[in-house]
């Protein structure tokens, strides 16, 4: 099931991928420990698909659950950062600016420690942080983020 879901995921057949990944997740949850990386991978893929589809509310608990598993594992920093970016996007789409900012700020810290401060991945996150801060009327914070993101 999981393999079919991944195939549909990479073919950008979102609804088919969701169907197969949901089934695979049910099976994995019944057979594997809750903190198993394979469970986290399915949660992450499902959350990604829901974000792609534009239905962000169901993506948030899936991505948060995947993040919990990834946090307990070493060598998953880039994956954690990717999940945090997806969470930031999902929170922003449902209007939770504070949740979005928190996710993006945490992602930025990870990115800065791995790839360095003056990089495109960091600049992209800083642009999102600046945009969100401007929505909250924190223009000084937005300006600081935009300036920091200029490389």
C-alpha atoms as an extended CHARMM CRD file, in Angstrom:
* protein
*
       151  EXT
         1         1  UNK       CA              0.0000000000        0.0000000000        0.0000000000  PROA      1               0.0000000000
         2         2  UNK       CA              2.7230000000        2.4270000000        0.9960000000  PROA      2               0.0000000000
         3         3  UNK       CA              4.6500000000        1.8370000000       -2.2390000000  PROA      3               0.0000000000
         4         4  UNK       CA              1.5590000000        2.5140000000       -4.3410000000  PROA      4               0.0000000000
         5         5  UNK       CA              0.9120000000        5.6550000000       -2.3450000000  PROA      5               0.0000000000
         6         6  UNK       CA              4.4650000000        6.8580000000       -2.9610000000  PROA      6               0.0000000000
         7         7  UNK       CA              4.1780000000        6.1050000000       -6.6710000000  PROA      7               0.0000000000
         8         8  UNK       CA              0.9850000000        8.1550000000       -6.8910000000  PROA      8               0.0000000000
         9         9  UNK       CA              2.6430000000       10.8430000000       -4.7490000000  PROA      9               0.0000000000
        10        10  UNK       CA              5.5130000000       11.2000000000       -7.2150000000  PROA      10              0.0000000000
        11        11  UNK       CA              3.0750000000       11.1330000000      -10.1430000000  PROA      11              0.0000000000
        12        12  UNK       CA              1.2140000000       14.0060000000       -8.4520000000  PROA      12              0.0000000000
        13        13  UNK       CA             -2.0070000000       11.9630000000       -8.3010000000  PROA      13              0.0000000000
        14        14  UNK       CA             -2.9410000000       13.4170000000       -4.9370000000  PROA      14              0.0000000000
        15        15  UNK       CA             -6.2950000000       11.7420000000       -4.2780000000  PROA      15              0.0000000000
        16        16  UNK       CA             -5.0300000000        8.2750000000       -5.2220000000  PROA      16              0.0000000000
        17        17  UNK       CA             -1.9000000000        8.7590000000       -3.1290000000  PROA      17              0.0000000000
        18        18  UNK       CA             -3.9650000000        9.8470000000       -0.1260000000  PROA      18              0.0000000000
        19        19  UNK       CA             -6.1840000000        6.7800000000       -0.4060000000  PROA      19              0.0000000000
        20        20  UNK       CA             -3.2700000000        4.3400000000       -0.4670000000  PROA      20              0.0000000000
        21        21  UNK       CA             -1.2100000000        6.1590000000        2.1530000000  PROA      21              0.0000000000
        22        22  UNK       CA             -4.1530000000        6.3210000000        4.5690000000  PROA      22              0.0000000000
        23        23  UNK       CA             -4.5880000000        2.5620000000        4.2090000000  PROA      23              0.0000000000
        24        24  UNK       CA             -0.8490000000        1.9870000000        4.6400000000  PROA      24              0.0000000000
        25        25  UNK       CA             -0.8370000000        4.1790000000        7.7480000000  PROA      25              0.0000000000
        26        26  UNK       CA             -3.6560000000        2.1490000000        9.3200000000  PROA      26              0.0000000000
        27        27  UNK       CA             -1.7090000000       -1.0470000000        8.7150000000  PROA      27              0.0000000000
        28        28  UNK       CA              1.5550000000        0.4080000000       10.0010000000  PROA      28              0.0000000000
        29        29  UNK       CA             -0.0820000000        1.7680000000       13.1480000000  PROA      29              0.0000000000
        30        30  UNK       CA             -1.5160000000       -1.6730000000       13.8980000000  PROA      30              0.0000000000
        31        31  UNK       CA              1.7930000000       -3.5080000000       13.3110000000  PROA      31              0.0000000000
        32        32  UNK       CA              4.5560000000       -1.0650000000       14.2580000000  PROA      32              0.0000000000
        33        33  UNK       CA              5.3990000000        1.0080000000       17.3240000000  PROA      33              0.0000000000
        34        34  UNK       CA              3.9750000000        4.5310000000       17.2990000000  PROA      34              0.0000000000
        35        35  UNK       CA              7.4650000000        6.0730000000       17.1430000000  PROA      35              0.0000000000
        36        36  UNK       CA              8.6230000000        3.9930000000       14.1490000000  PROA      36              0.0000000000
        37        37  UNK       CA             10.2230000000        5.9210000000       11.2800000000  PROA      37              0.0000000000
        38        38  UNK       CA              8.0080000000        4.1930000000        8.7350000000  PROA      38              0.0000000000
        39        39  UNK       CA              4.9170000000        5.5110000000       10.5340000000  PROA      39              0.0000000000
        40        40  UNK       CA              6.4550000000        8.9920000000       10.5670000000  PROA      40              0.0000000000
        41        41  UNK       CA              7.1970000000        8.7940000000        6.8490000000  PROA      41              0.0000000000
        42        42  UNK       CA              3.5740000000        7.9420000000        6.0630000000  PROA      42              0.0000000000
        43        43  UNK       CA              2.3340000000       10.7440000000        8.3350000000  PROA      43              0.0000000000
        44        44  UNK       CA              4.7260000000       13.1660000000        6.6460000000  PROA      44              0.0000000000
        45        45  UNK       CA              3.6840000000       12.1400000000        3.1200000000  PROA      45              0.0000000000
        46        46  UNK       CA             -0.0120000000       12.3080000000        3.9780000000  PROA      46              0.0000000000
        47        47  UNK       CA              0.4100000000       15.7300000000        5.5510000000  PROA      47              0.0000000000
        48        48  UNK       CA              2.3100000000       16.9170000000        2.4940000000  PROA      48              0.0000000000
        49        49  UNK       CA             -0.4710000000       15.7080000000        0.2160000000  PROA      49              0.0000000000
        50        50  UNK       CA             -3.1670000000       17.4250000000        2.2470000000  PROA      50              0.0000000000
        51        51  UNK       CA             -1.1850000000       20.6750000000        2.0880000000  PROA      51              0.0000000000
        52        52  UNK       CA             -0.7790000000       20.2110000000       -1.6910000000  PROA      52              0.0000000000
        53        53  UNK       CA             -4.4990000000       19.6320000000       -1.9870000000  PROA      53              0.0000000000
        54        54  UNK       CA             -5.2050000000       22.8060000000       -0.0190000000  PROA      54              0.0000000000
        55        55  UNK       CA             -6.9580000000       21.0430000000        2.8610000000  PROA      55              0.0000000000
        56        56  UNK       CA             -4.5480000000       22.1480000000        5.5370000000  PROA      56              0.0000000000
        57        57  UNK       CA             -6.5340000000       21.4920000000        8.7220000000  PROA      57              0.0000000000
        58        58  UNK       CA             -6.1760000000       17.6800000000        8.5120000000  PROA      58              0.0000000000
        59        59  UNK       CA             -2.5060000000       18.0460000000        7.5800000000  PROA      59              0.0000000000
        60        60  UNK       CA             -1.5580000000       19.7430000000       10.8500000000  PROA      60              0.0000000000
        61        61  UNK       CA             -2.0550000000       16.7960000000       13.2470000000  PROA      61              0.0000000000
        62        62  UNK       CA             -0.3830000000       14.4370000000       10.7720000000  PROA      62              0.0000000000
        63        63  UNK       CA              2.6610000000       16.6810000000       10.4080000000  PROA      63              0.0000000000
        64        64  UNK       CA              2.8580000000       17.3080000000       14.1520000000  PROA      64              0.0000000000
        65        65  UNK       CA              2.7980000000       13.5560000000       14.7760000000  PROA      65              0.0000000000
        66        66  UNK       CA              5.5550000000       13.0000000000       12.2220000000  PROA      66              0.0000000000
        67        67  UNK       CA              7.5750000000       15.7740000000       13.8390000000  PROA      67              0.0000000000
        68        68  UNK       CA              7.3270000000       14.0910000000       17.2400000000  PROA      68              0.0000000000
        69        69  UNK       CA              8.8850000000       10.9330000000       15.8010000000  PROA      69              0.0000000000
        70        70  UNK       CA             11.5580000000       12.8410000000       13.8800000000  PROA      70              0.0000000000
        71        71  UNK       CA             12.5010000000       14.8470000000       16.9780000000  PROA      71              0.0000000000
        72        72  UNK       CA             13.4990000000       11.6570000000       18.7230000000  PROA      72              0.0000000000
        73        73  UNK       CA             15.8190000000       10.5790000000       15.9140000000  PROA      73              0.0000000000
        74        74  UNK       CA             19.2990000000       11.7380000000       15.0600000000  PROA      74              0.0000000000
        75        75  UNK       CA             20.2180000000       12.7980000000       11.5430000000  PROA      75              0.0000000000
        76        76  UNK       CA             16.6960000000       14.0010000000       10.7620000000  PROA      76              0.0000000000
        77        77  UNK       CA             17.3210000000       17.7480000000       10.9940000000  PROA      77              0.0000000000
        78        78  UNK       CA             16.5820000000       18.4850000000        7.3320000000  PROA      78              0.0000000000
        79        79  UNK       CA             13.4010000000       16.4080000000        7.4860000000  PROA      79              0.0000000000
        80        80  UNK       CA             12.3310000000       18.2460000000       10.6600000000  PROA      80              0.0000000000
        81        81  UNK       CA             12.9050000000       21.5530000000        8.9070000000  PROA      81              0.0000000000
        82        82  UNK       CA             10.8300000000       20.4420000000        5.9170000000  PROA      82              0.0000000000
        83        83  UNK       CA              7.9720000000       19.3600000000        8.1860000000  PROA      83              0.0000000000
        84        84  UNK       CA              8.1470000000       22.6770000000       10.0330000000  PROA      84              0.0000000000
        85        85  UNK       CA              7.9400000000       24.5400000000        6.7090000000  PROA      85              0.0000000000
        86        86  UNK       CA              4.8630000000       22.5110000000        5.7660000000  PROA      86              0.0000000000
        87        87  UNK       CA              3.3520000000       23.2060000000        9.1830000000  PROA      87              0.0000000000
        88        88  UNK       CA              4.0710000000       26.9110000000        8.7900000000  PROA      88              0.0000000000
        89        89  UNK       CA              2.3000000000       26.9040000000        5.4360000000  PROA      89              0.0000000000
        90        90  UNK       CA             -0.6510000000       24.9050000000        6.7910000000  PROA      90              0.0000000000
        91        91  UNK       CA             -1.0590000000       27.1270000000        9.8600000000  PROA      91              0.0000000000
        92        92  UNK       CA             -0.9140000000       30.2370000000        7.6650000000  PROA      92              0.0000000000
        93        93  UNK       CA             -3.5830000000       28.8310000000        5.3290000000  PROA      93              0.0000000000
        94        94  UNK       CA             -5.9980000000       28.2310000000        8.2080000000  PROA      94              0.0000000000
        95        95  UNK       CA             -5.3180000000       31.7090000000        9.6300000000  PROA      95              0.0000000000
        96        96  UNK       CA             -3.1550000000       30.7020000000       12.6080000000  PROA      96              0.0000000000
        97        97  UNK       CA             -0.4190000000       33.2800000000       12.1320000000  PROA      97              0.0000000000
        98        98  UNK       CA              1.1590000000       32.5880000000       15.5150000000  PROA      98              0.0000000000
        99        99  UNK       CA              1.4290000000       28.8600000000       14.7870000000  PROA      99              0.0000000000
       100       100  UNK       CA              2.8600000000       29.6290000000       11.3520000000  PROA      100             0.0000000000
       101       101  UNK       CA              5.4590000000       32.0150000000       12.7600000000  PROA      101             0.0000000000
       102       102  UNK       CA              6.5120000000       29.5600000000       15.4380000000  PROA      102             0.0000000000
       103       103  UNK       CA              6.9420000000       26.7840000000       12.8640000000  PROA      103             0.0000000000
       104       104  UNK       CA              8.8920000000       28.9370000000       10.4280000000  PROA      104             0.0000000000
       105       105  UNK       CA             11.1080000000       30.3810000000       13.1610000000  PROA      105             0.0000000000
       106       106  UNK       CA             11.9780000000       26.8920000000       14.3950000000  PROA      106             0.0000000000
       107       107  UNK       CA             12.6520000000       25.7770000000       10.8270000000  PROA      107             0.0000000000
       108       108  UNK       CA             14.9240000000       28.7830000000       10.3220000000  PROA      108             0.0000000000
       109       109  UNK       CA             17.0330000000       27.8640000000       13.3590000000  PROA      109             0.0000000000
       110       110  UNK       CA             17.5270000000       24.3610000000       11.9960000000  PROA      110             0.0000000000
       111       111  UNK       CA             18.3650000000       25.5990000000        8.4970000000  PROA      111             0.0000000000
       112       112  UNK       CA             20.8280000000       28.1720000000        9.8040000000  PROA      112             0.0000000000
       113       113  UNK       CA             22.6450000000       25.5480000000       11.8480000000  PROA      113             0.0000000000
       114       114  UNK       CA             22.8760000000       23.1210000000        8.9260000000  PROA      114             0.0000000000
       115       115  UNK       CA             23.3300000000       25.1800000000        5.7570000000  PROA      115             0.0000000000
       116       116  UNK       CA             24.3650000000       28.5440000000        7.1800000000  PROA      116             0.0000000000
       117       117  UNK       CA             22.6110000000       31.8730000000        7.5320000000  PROA      117             0.0000000000
       118       118  UNK       CA             23.2190000000       33.3820000000        4.1200000000  PROA      118             0.0000000000
       119       119  UNK       CA             21.5560000000       30.7260000000        1.9890000000  PROA      119             0.0000000000
       120       120  UNK       CA             18.5110000000       30.5100000000       -0.2470000000  PROA      120             0.0000000000
       121       121  UNK       CA             16.6230000000       28.1110000000        2.0740000000  PROA      121             0.0000000000
       122       122  UNK       CA             17.0230000000       30.5740000000        4.9520000000  PROA      122             0.0000000000
       123       123  UNK       CA             16.0760000000       33.5270000000        2.7440000000  PROA      123             0.0000000000
       124       124  UNK       CA             12.8720000000       31.7630000000        1.6850000000  PROA      124             0.0000000000
       125       125  UNK       CA             11.8620000000       31.1340000000        5.2920000000  PROA      125             0.0000000000
       126       126  UNK       CA             12.7340000000       34.7130000000        6.2550000000  PROA      126             0.0000000000
       127       127  UNK       CA             10.4510000000       35.9900000000        3.4980000000  PROA      127             0.0000000000
       128       128  UNK       CA              7.5950000000       33.9280000000        4.9410000000  PROA      128             0.0000000000
       129       129  UNK       CA              8.3700000000       35.1900000000        8.4380000000  PROA      129             0.0000000000
       130       130  UNK       CA              8.4050000000       38.7730000000        7.1560000000  PROA      130             0.0000000000
       131       131  UNK       CA              5.1040000000       38.2870000000        5.3520000000  PROA      131             0.0000000000
       132       132  UNK       CA              3.4670000000       36.8130000000        8.4510000000  PROA      132             0.0000000000
       133       133  UNK       CA              4.8290000000       39.5330000000       10.7310000000  PROA      133             0.0000000000
       134       134  UNK       CA              3.4220000000       42.1790000000        8.4020000000  PROA      134             0.0000000000
       135       135  UNK       CA              0.0110000000       40.4710000000        8.6640000000  PROA      135             0.0000000000
       136       136  UNK       CA              0.2750000000       40.9010000000       12.4360000000  PROA      136             0.0000000000
       137       137  UNK       CA              1.1650000000       44.5940000000       11.9460000000  PROA      137             0.0000000000
       138       138  UNK       CA              4.6700000000       43.9240000000       13.2980000000  PROA      138             0.0000000000
       139       139  UNK       CA              6.2780000000       46.0680000000       10.6310000000  PROA      139             0.0000000000
       140       140  UNK       CA              9.6130000000       46.3600000000       12.4220000000  PROA      140             0.0000000000
       141       141  UNK       CA              9.8150000000       42.5720000000       12.7090000000  PROA      141             0.0000000000
       142       142  UNK       CA              8.7570000000       42.1890000000        9.0750000000  PROA      142             0.0000000000
       143       143  UNK       CA             11.3610000000       44.6700000000        7.8970000000  PROA      143             0.0000000000
       144       144  UNK       CA             14.0590000000       42.9510000000        9.9630000000  PROA      144             0.0000000000
       145       145  UNK       CA             13.1370000000       39.5630000000        8.4620000000  PROA      145             0.0000000000
       146       146  UNK       CA             13.0580000000       40.9360000000        4.9210000000  PROA      146             0.0000000000
       147       147  UNK       CA             16.4360000000       42.6490000000        5.4060000000  PROA      147             0.0000000000
       148       148  UNK       CA             17.9930000000       39.5460000000        6.9390000000  PROA      148             0.0000000000
       149       149  UNK       CA             16.7190000000       37.5340000000        3.9810000000  PROA      149             0.0000000000
       150       150  UNK       CA             18.4690000000       39.7480000000        1.4120000000  PROA      150             0.0000000000
       151       151  UNK       CA             21.6550000000       38.0380000000        0.3350000000  PROA      151             0.0000000000
